[in-house]
Amino acid sequence: MKAVRYLLIAIVAVILLVVVAIAIAMAVINPNDYKPQIEQAVEKQTNLDLVLEGDIGWSFIPLGLELNNVQANLEGDRFVALEQLVAQIDFWSLIAMAPQVDTFVLSGLDANLEVNEQGQGNWTRIMPEPAEGEQPKKDQAEEQAPADTTAQEGSGEPLNFNVSNVEISNAQVHYTDKSTGQAVTLENFTVTASEITLGSEFPLDISFRIETAKPKFEVDGSISARLAANEALNEFAVSGLSAVFDMNGEPFGGQSVTAELAGSARANLENETATLSGFTASLANLSMTTDLEVKGFGDKPALNGKLNIDEFSLKELLSNLGQPAVETSDPEVLEALAFSTNIGGPAGKVELSDLTLKLDDTTFNGSGSYNLANTGVVFRLQGDKLNADRYLPPKAEGEEEAAQENGDSASGQQTAAAQDAPESDLLPLDTLRTLLLDIDFGLAELIVSNLTIKEITASTTAEKGLIKVDEFSGKLYEGGFDAQVTLDARSNNP
């Protein structure tokens, strides 16, 4: 027992001596005296010209380093600048072998990334070119990586790392591509987080502004959420997500548009599962909600959930997005659209069930599926009543007669051209051969060109270039019609 006691006393004494030595060193040594040596070391190893204008400070408890007014120039131009960097680690957590970052502050970061006319980025020129016959350090590291990885195998202990406070403020990055004329600016970038502990939730707030030159586009964004990650870093969760993006610029005709995201998400990389819960997304007056489960992150995922797009006005949406209006004969149409479906199916196949599509006064119900392996599409859709005349563009006075005359003339020209051209040039044979379809469509009543057609049925299949309209039928006046069509595109003479 005495030996154990003496051993413990010796260990404590060594720790105290180390602590005292570090404290004395920090009290005696002024890091600002070594600025020239630090600048010369960076300039010797890189192509950067380091300028330490502000003070360098350090502290003992917590163990920390502070840099102020740092700038690095590359080939005479400023590459990156920094107003302040504070990194502090709790000293006693290092003694306990459970490192905890007390504070990390990054303020006033300003980086300039530039691609020249030859497509080379300035960041690729930070490290000097190796001398002739000398192997680049990057290649040397890659050669050593497998040995290091092997040495670390089997040490699958969970990471125990905590951060008390993280604050990034007033950061900006400028990206310019002289080969394309594109310029992107990220500014007012702010990140705040606290009590970051693996295995527990912690709050995260992000705000930023992005501006692009081609096209002229601006985004002001803010994201707030609670994040969590396990100690093995293979399971992540987001809860209480609230993200708002205010956008404007050329894509929206100079108008301002707001997009929002909200909900919760969880992913497990080991089990290859992910879920979206109460997830909502909106753009202007368009709003979508979904709950979705995904099993398998490969080429054969299995999905289960539901998707709902609330009723919205398409004309209002186009107006909000700064897009041209859709001119229709009836100004009251395209004012009530909606969509909902359940999502399911086995692995590698997406199946839609209880599908409902609303177009003003018309409702379609049905189901469908998409096979990820062979891109096969199966669709069943049945509608009640549709007046297509309401959706046609309005005709100006005298336009109908002129259209008829022009149509007769154009028809003759097209017929002559078709006779001169081979059929293989008129049809996209390669595309037709890739189609795998099985589609059934029905409509109880269709009004088009003032004709009322009832009980419309259309059935189409396509496989390996053989496309068939097995049935196209309906009732018109006191009679009806029925047609079948086959297109064989399996050869170059369809």
N, C-alpha and C positions, 0 to 999 in steps of 0.2 A: 504493500500500500504506500509506503514511503517513496518507493521509486516512482510510482504513478504520480504522487503529489509533486515530487521534485520535477518530473517531466512537465506537468501542467504549469508549474511556476516558471520553468524555463521558457515554455512557449509564450506565455503571457509577457514575460520580460522581453523576449525578442520582438513581439508585436509592439510593445511600448517603445522600444528603442527605435524601431522603424518609424513609428508615428512621430517621435520627437525629432528624428533626423529629417524627415520630410518637412516638419514645421519650421525647423531652423533654416533649412535650405530655402524655403519660400520667403522667410523673413529677411534673409541675407541677400539672395540673388534677385536682381531686378531684370526681368526678361527684356525690358526696353533697351538694355545695354547690348543685346545680341541682335538687334534689328539688321544691321549690315550683314552679319553672317547668315541670317535667315534668308535675306533677299538674294545674297550671292549663291546660296545653296540651291534655291529654286531656279535661278537663272542658269546655273551650271547644268542642272538635270533636265531642263525644259527650255522651250523657246519663249517662255513667259518672262516679262519684265515686272517683277513684284515690287510694289510701292506700299510700305507700311507707314501711313501718315499719322494714324492715331496711336493711342497708348495700347500696350499689351498688359493685361493684368491677370493675376491668378489668385485663387483663394484656397484655403486648406479645408475648412469645414463650412459648406460642402467643398469638395475638391473640384476646382473649376478653372476655366480659362476664358478670358474675354479679349476679343479683338475689336478695334475701332478703326473706321476709315481705311479699309484695305482696297487696293486696286491692282489688277493684273492686266498688263498690256501685251498684245500680241502683234508683232510686226508693226509697231508704232501706233496701233489703234487699241482703244480700250476694249478688252474682251469681257471682263467681269469686274464689278465693284461691289463693295459691301460696306454698309454703314456700321453695323454692329453684329457681332456673333458672341453669344454667351452659352457655354456648355458647362454644366455643373453636375457632378456625380456624387451621390452620398458616399462619403468615405467609409463609413462603417458597413455599408452594404457590400463594399468590395472585400472587406475583412471577412464578412459572412458568406462570401462566394455567391451572393445574390445581387448583382449590380442593379442599382436603381438610379435613373437619371432624375436629378432633382429639378433642373430647369434647362430648357433648350430654347433660345431666342435667336431668331434670324430676322434682321431688320434691314430694309433698304437694299436688297439684292437687285442688281442691274446687270443682266447678261446680254451680250450681243452675238447672235449666231448668224453667220453669213455664208451663203453658197455662191461661188464665183461663176463666171460665164462657162467654165469648163465642168461645172457640177461638183466641185470640190468644196467641202465644208471647212471653215476656218478651224473648227475644233479638231480636225484630223491633223493639224499642223502644230499642235501643242508640243508633242514629243519630237525631238530632233531625229532626222533620218540616220539610220545606223551606218557606220562606216563600211566601206567595201569589204565584203567577206565576213562581216559581223552579223550574227543572228539577232533579229529584233527581240526585245525583251518580252513582247507579247507572245511570240512563238515559244520562247523558253518557258514561260509560265504555263502555256497550254501543254507542253511536253511533261511538265512536272505535275500537272493536275491529276492524272489518273493515279499516280503513286500516293498523292495526298488524300485522294478520295478513298483509296483502299485502306489507308491508315486510319481513317475516321469511321469506317464501316463498323457497325456493332455498337457505336456510342450513341444510341438513339434516346438519350435522356431528354426529357422535355426542357424547353427553354424557359428560364425563370428571369424575366426582364420586366422592369416596371419603370414608367416615366410619370413623374408628378405633373409636369407642365410643359407644353409645347406651344410656342407662339411664333408664327411667321407673319410678318407684316410688310406692306408696301414693297412687295417683290414684283419685278417686271422682267420679261424676256422679250427681246426683239429678234425676229427671224426674217431674213431677207434672202430671196433666191434671185440672183441677177440673171440666171439662165432662163427663168420663166416670167420674171417681173412680179412674182408673188411676194407679199409682205404680210407677216402675221405678228401682232403684238399682244402679249399677255401682260396686263398691268393690274394694279390694285389687288394683287393676289394676297389673300389673307387666310391663314389657317390657325385655329385655336383648338386645343384639346387638353384634357387634364385627367389625372388619375388613370393613365393607360396601364392596365394590368391584364396580362394574358389570363383568360378564363373568366373575365368579368366584363360587363358593359362599361363603355366610357363615351362621353359626348364628343362630337366632332362638328365644327362649324367651318365652312369654306365660303369665300366670296371672291369673285374675280371679274375681270372685263377682258374680252377678246375682240380684236378688230382685224379684219382681213382687207387686202387691197383689191383682189380679183376673185370674186366680185366684191364690191364694197358692202361689208357686212359687219354688224356689231352685236355682241351678246354681253349682257350684264347678268351674271349668275350668282345664286346663293344656294348653298346646300347645308342642311342641318339634319343630323341623324345621331343615333346611338349605335356604336359598333362593338363587336365582340369577336375574339379569336381565341381558340384553345391553345394550350401550351405547345402542342405538336404542330401548330400552324397548318392544319388540314381541315379545319372547320371554321366557317365564318358566318356572321349574322349581322343584318342591318335591321334596325327597328325604328319606328317613328320618323321615317324618311320624309323630308319636306324639301323639295327642290323647285326653285322658280328661275326661269330663264326669260329675260326680256330681250327680244330680238328686233332688229330693224335693218333695213338696207335694200340693196337691189333685188334680192330674191323675193322680197315682199312688196315690191313696187314703192319702196320708200316708207311704207307704213310700219307701225310698231305692233308686234305680235308677242303674246305671252304663252309660254309652255310650262306646264307644271307636272311634277311627279310626286307620288306619295305612296306609302305602304311599307311592307316589311319583306325581307328576303333572307334566305338561309341556304348555305351550300356546304356539302361535305365532300372533299376531294377524295378521301379514301373510299367511301361508299359510292361515289359518283351519283350523288343525289342533290337536287336543288328544288326550292319551293319559293313561290311568290304568294304572299298572303295579303288580301285586301289592297292589291296594287292598282293604282289609278294613274292614268296619263291623260293630259288634256292639251289641246292646241287650239287657241282661240275658242270657238264655240263647240269644238269636237271633243268628246270625252269618252274614254274607254276604261273599263274595269275588268280585272281578271284575277282568278286564283288558279295557280298552275303548279303541278308537281312534275319533275323530270327525274327519270331514273336511267342512268347511263349517259356518259358524255362522249361516247364514240359515234360511229356512223349509224347506230341503231338505238336511239333513245326511245324510251316509253313515256308518253305524255298523259296526264290526267288533270282535268280542270274544266274551266268554263271561261268564256269571253263574251263581253257585252259592250256594244257601242250604243250609247244613249241616243235618243231621237234628236236629230239636228237638221238645220237648214243648210243644204249644199250651197245655195246662192249666197247666204250670209257668210259661210265659211270662205268662199272664193273672194268675197268682198273684203273680209278681214285679212286675208293673206295677200291682198293687193293684186289679185289675178283678174283677168277679164271675165265679165259676166257671161253666162250661158243664155243665149236668146232662145226663148221657146214661144210657141203659139199661145200657150196658156201661161200667163205670168204667175199663176198660183201653184205651179208644180215645182218639184225639187225643194219643197219647204219642210218635208217630214220624212227623213230617212233614218233607219235603225237596223241593227244587226245583233243577233245573239246566237250562241251555239255552245254545246258541250264538247269538250275535247277529250279524246281517249284513244284506245287502240293498243295492239301489242307492240313489242319493241320493233322499231324500224318502220312503223306505219302510223300515220296521223289520221285519226277518224273523227269526223264531225257528225254529231247527232243532235236531234231536236233543233235543227238549224232553222232560224226564222229571219227573213229579210223583208223589210218594209220599204216600199217606195210610194210615198203619198197614200193613195187609197188602195194600193195593191199590196197583197201579202203573199210571199212565197214561203213554203215550208219544205224541208227535205233533209238530206244527209249527204255525206261525201267522204272520200278518203284519198290519201296521197301516200304512195309507197316510196320510201326514200331510196330503196335499192335500185328499182327500175323506173322510177318517176311515173309510175302508173297512176292514172286519175280515174276515180269512180265518182259519179255525181248523180243524184236524184233530186229533182226540184219540181214542185207543183205550185202554180199560182192560181189566183182566183179570177180577177178581172183587170185588164190593162187597156187603157185608151192611149195608144201610141201617138195619135194625132196631137195630143196635148204637148208632147215633148219635141215635136218637129220644129225647126226654126220658122219664124213667121215669114210668109211670102208677101213680097211687095206687089202692088197692083200691076197686072200684066206680066208678072214673072212666070206664071204657070204656062202661058202660051209660048213664051220665049224658051222656057226650059224644054218644052215638048219638041220645038223645032230644032234646038241645039242637040237634044238627045238623039233625034233621028239621024242628024248629020254625023255626030260622034259615033253612033252605033255602027254606021257603015264604014267609017274609018277604022274603028277597032276591029271589025270583022275582017277587013282586008289585011290589017297588020297581023291578026291572029293566024290567018291562013299562010302568011309568009314566014312566020316564026315556028320553029319546032316546039312541040308540046313540052319537051324536057327543059326548054329555056323559060317557059311560062310558069312552071311550077317549082317551088322549093323542095326538090325531091329529098335532099338530105334531111331537111327538117321533118317532112312527112314520114320518113322511115323511122324516126325516133319516137313518134307519138304512140302512146299506149293509153287508150281512152275507152271508157264505157259510161256513156252519158244518156240519161233519160230526162226529158223535159216535157212538162205538161202545163197547159193554160186553159182554164175553163172558158174564158172569153177574151178575144182580142179585137179591138177596134182599130183599123188602120185604113187610111184613105176613105173614110166613111163607110167601110165595109165591116160587117160584124161576123167574125169567124169564131165558132164555138168548138169546144172539146178538141183543142189542138194537142197532138201528141207527136213528139220527135224523139227518135232513138238512134244514137250514133255510136259506132265502135271503130277503133283503129288499133292495128297491131302490125308491126314490121312492114309498114308501107301499104297495107291493105285497109282502106278507109271505106266504111259502109254506113249509109243512112238506111237502116233497116226499116224504118217507118217514119213517114211524115204525112200526117193525116189531120183532117178537121172537117167540120160541117159548115157549109156556106149556103145561104138561102134555103131551098128545099132539098138540096143535095149535099154532096161532100166531095172530098178529094183524098187520094192516097198515092204516095210516091215512094219509090226506093231508088237509091243511087249508090253505085259502087265506083271507087277510084282505086285502081291498082297501080301503085307507084313503086312496086318492088323491082321493076326493070327501068331502063333508061327510056323506054317507050311506053309511058303510062297510058 
